[in-house]
Amino acid sequence: MKTMLAILLGLVDLFCVCLIYYRLFTSQSPGLAILSILLPMAIAFVAAFLIGRLVPENAHKNDTSSVAPTLRHRDA
């Protein structure tokens, strides 16, 4: 379920980013372009935030098993 929700939020995020670029390059005045991208930008940021919240907790932890030992941890 989380995977499907993350995919759906990713598609919404991608759509909003594409809409932002479309409005920026097709608008005649910079003021109207900025006003017209505020809502899609807010939706894109919320979708990206929610995707980040869906990541499992153990994915955030560092995997130290594959890290090469440092001088401090090497046996003399």
Helices and strands as residue ranges (DSSP letters): H 2-26, H 30-54, G 57-59
